[in-house]
Amino acid sequence: MNQNQEIRESTDSGDQRSRVEPVMGVQPVMEAQSIANLPTAHVVLYQPEIAQNTGNIGRTCVATGAKLWIVRPAAFRLDDKRLRRAGLDYWQHLMLQDAINWEDLTNQLGQRRFFFFSRFAKTTIWDAKFEKGDVFVFGSESSGLPDAILDRDDPRSLRIPTTDKVRSLNLATTVGVVLYEHQRQMQLLPATQHESP
């Protein structure tokens, strides 16, 4: 993690789950970069539970130029060895930020386009049209996204089709499929659209 992405972790005495807070006075890394270097997409993990999944997702974010957001609480600390091991030495290159809750996340991300992923969604990923800077929201491994966030009938709620023999895909696999479908669609856009924030 570079100095512009430095974070500080603290743990409340009554809650051993991660409390990730930005370091005060650190200039957000994105403000100093040109539009061409902004994240290709934003991956949001809502209260993730498995460190290895988050580590693998972080590595995929680095590979695709996406930024990773963690909506607290997470069920592990960000200095968890399992997370760093899964992310390998790519973790230092990850664009990473946290939010204390869902409202905080939406305030930070502003008016960007959101897509929500669930096996219960009515629309498939193949029917979606993605753009640079889109926000992809994924629920926790055991519970998915809560009803307060997910509307299964909303066309922005998407699922990855599977056979009826599979209940759901691993979270890290799902994020990988979404990010590379996003990458594929970005290659089909006119050059001017690649520079939208």
C-alpha positions as CSV (number, residue, x, y, z in Angstrom):
1,M,0.0,0.0,0.0
2,N,1.5,3.3,-1.0
3,Q,1.6,6.4,1.2
4,N,-1.5,7.9,-0.5
5,Q,-3.5,4.8,0.3
6,E,-2.3,4.5,3.9
7,I,-5.1,3.5,6.3
8,R,-5.2,3.1,10.1
9,E,-7.0,0.3,11.8
10,S,-8.6,0.4,15.3
11,T,-10.6,-2.2,17.1
12,D,-13.3,-1.3,19.7
13,S,-13.0,-3.3,22.9
14,G,-16.4,-4.8,22.4
15,D,-16.1,-5.6,18.7
16,Q,-13.1,-7.5,17.3
17,R,-14.2,-6.9,13.7
18,S,-12.1,-4.5,11.5
19,R,-12.5,-0.8,11.9
20,V,-10.7,0.7,9.0
21,E,-10.3,4.5,9.0
22,P,-8.5,6.9,6.6
23,V,-5.4,8.6,8.0
24,M,-6.2,12.2,8.6
25,G,-4.3,14.7,6.4
26,V,-3.5,12.2,3.7
27,Q,-4.6,13.6,0.3
28,P,-6.8,11.1,-1.6
29,V,-4.7,9.5,-4.3
30,M,-7.3,10.0,-7.0
31,E,-7.4,13.8,-6.7
32,A,-3.8,14.1,-7.9
33,Q,-4.3,11.9,-11.0
34,S,-5.6,12.6,-14.4
35,I,-8.9,11.3,-15.7
36,A,-7.1,8.7,-17.7
37,N,-5.7,7.2,-14.5
38,L,-9.0,7.1,-12.5
39,P,-10.3,3.7,-11.5
40,T,-11.8,1.7,-14.3
41,A,-14.6,0.6,-11.9
42,H,-15.4,0.5,-8.2
43,V,-15.9,-2.8,-6.4
44,V,-17.8,-2.6,-3.2
45,L,-17.8,-5.5,-0.7
46,Y,-20.6,-5.1,1.8
47,Q,-19.5,-6.5,5.2
48,P,-17.2,-9.2,3.8
49,E,-16.6,-12.3,5.9
50,I,-13.7,-14.3,4.4
51,A,-10.3,-12.7,4.2
52,Q,-9.0,-14.9,1.4
53,N,-11.9,-13.9,-0.8
54,T,-11.1,-10.2,-0.2
55,G,-7.4,-10.8,-0.9
56,N,-8.2,-12.5,-4.2
57,I,-10.6,-9.7,-5.1
58,G,-8.0,-7.1,-4.3
59,R,-5.6,-8.8,-6.7
60,T,-8.2,-8.8,-9.5
61,C,-8.9,-5.1,-8.8
62,V,-5.2,-4.4,-9.3
63,A,-5.2,-6.4,-12.5
64,T,-8.1,-4.5,-14.0
65,G,-7.4,-1.0,-12.5
66,A,-10.5,-1.1,-10.3
67,K,-10.8,0.4,-6.8
68,L,-11.8,-1.7,-3.8
69,W,-14.2,-0.4,-1.2
70,I,-15.0,-2.2,2.1
71,V,-18.3,-1.4,3.8
72,R,-17.8,-2.0,7.6
73,P,-17.9,-4.0,9.6
74,A,-15.7,-6.7,8.0
75,A,-15.2,-10.0,9.8
76,F,-11.4,-9.7,9.7
77,R,-8.7,-7.1,10.0
78,L,-7.0,-5.7,7.0
79,D,-3.7,-6.8,8.4
80,D,-4.9,-10.4,8.4
81,K,-2.2,-12.7,7.1
82,R,-4.7,-14.7,5.1
83,L,-5.9,-11.6,3.3
84,R,-2.3,-10.4,2.4
85,R,-1.3,-13.9,1.4
86,A,-4.2,-14.2,-1.1
87,G,-3.4,-10.7,-2.4
88,L,0.4,-11.6,-2.7
89,D,2.7,-8.6,-3.3
90,Y,0.1,-6.9,-5.4
91,W,-1.7,-5.6,-2.3
92,Q,0.6,-2.5,-2.2
93,H,-0.7,-1.4,-5.6
94,L,-4.4,-1.7,-4.6
95,M,-6.6,1.4,-4.6
96,L,-8.4,0.8,-1.3
97,Q,-10.9,2.8,0.7
98,D,-13.5,2.0,3.4
99,A,-16.9,3.3,4.5
100,I,-18.4,3.1,8.0
101,N,-21.8,2.1,6.6
102,W,-23.9,2.1,3.4
103,E,-24.9,5.8,3.7
104,D,-21.3,6.8,4.1
105,L,-20.4,4.8,0.9
106,T,-23.1,6.4,-1.2
107,N,-22.1,9.8,0.0
108,Q,-18.4,9.1,-0.9
109,L,-19.3,7.7,-4.4
110,G,-21.8,10.4,-5.3
111,Q,-23.8,10.1,-8.4
112,R,-22.0,7.2,-10.1
113,R,-24.0,4.3,-11.6
114,F,-24.5,1.4,-9.2
115,F,-25.1,-2.2,-10.1
116,F,-26.0,-4.8,-7.4
117,F,-25.2,-8.5,-7.7
118,S,-27.3,-11.3,-6.4
119,R,-28.3,-14.8,-7.5
120,F,-31.9,-13.7,-7.0
121,A,-31.8,-10.8,-9.5
122,K,-34.0,-11.0,-12.5
123,T,-31.6,-9.4,-15.0
124,T,-28.5,-11.2,-16.2
125,I,-25.1,-9.6,-16.5
126,W,-25.2,-10.2,-20.3
127,D,-28.1,-7.7,-20.6
128,A,-26.2,-4.9,-18.8
129,K,-24.4,-2.1,-20.5
130,F,-21.4,-0.9,-18.5
131,E,-19.4,2.3,-18.5
132,K,-16.1,3.4,-17.1
133,G,-16.4,4.3,-13.4
134,D,-19.4,2.1,-12.7
135,V,-19.9,0.8,-9.1
136,F,-20.4,-3.0,-8.6
137,V,-21.8,-3.9,-5.2
138,F,-21.5,-7.4,-3.8
139,G,-22.9,-8.8,-0.5
140,S,-21.3,-10.9,2.2
141,E,-20.5,-14.5,1.5
142,S,-23.3,-15.9,3.8
143,S,-26.1,-13.4,3.5
144,G,-25.6,-11.5,0.3
145,L,-27.1,-8.0,0.1
146,P,-29.9,-7.0,2.5
147,D,-33.3,-6.1,1.2
148,A,-32.7,-2.5,2.2
149,I,-30.1,-2.3,-0.6
150,L,-31.1,-4.9,-3.1
151,D,-34.3,-4.7,-5.2
152,R,-34.4,-7.9,-7.2
153,D,-36.7,-6.4,-9.9
154,D,-34.5,-3.3,-10.4
155,P,-32.7,-3.6,-13.8
156,R,-29.5,-2.5,-12.1
157,S,-29.7,-5.8,-10.0
158,L,-27.8,-8.4,-11.9
159,R,-27.0,-12.1,-11.7
160,I,-24.5,-14.4,-13.4
161,P,-26.3,-17.3,-15.0
162,T,-25.5,-20.8,-13.7
163,T,-27.0,-24.3,-14.1
164,D,-29.5,-25.4,-11.6
165,K,-26.9,-27.7,-10.1
166,V,-25.0,-24.7,-8.6
167,R,-26.6,-22.5,-5.9
168,S,-24.1,-19.7,-6.2
169,L,-20.5,-18.9,-7.3
170,N,-17.6,-18.1,-5.0
171,L,-17.6,-14.3,-4.3
172,A,-14.0,-13.8,-5.7
173,T,-15.0,-15.7,-8.8
174,T,-18.1,-13.6,-9.2
175,V,-16.2,-10.3,-8.9
176,G,-13.7,-11.6,-11.5
177,V,-16.4,-12.4,-14.0
178,V,-18.0,-9.0,-13.5
179,L,-14.7,-7.0,-13.8
180,Y,-13.6,-8.8,-17.0
181,E,-17.0,-8.5,-18.6
182,H,-16.7,-4.8,-17.8
183,Q,-13.2,-4.8,-19.4
184,R,-14.6,-6.5,-22.5
185,Q,-17.3,-3.9,-22.9
186,M,-14.9,-1.1,-22.4
187,Q,-12.9,-2.3,-25.3
188,L,-16.0,-1.9,-27.5
189,L,-16.6,1.8,-26.6
190,P,-15.5,4.7,-28.7
191,A,-12.3,6.2,-27.5
192,T,-14.0,9.4,-26.1
193,Q,-16.1,7.3,-23.7
194,H,-13.0,5.8,-22.2
195,E,-12.2,9.1,-20.5
196,S,-15.5,9.6,-18.7
197,P,-14.9,9.9,-14.9
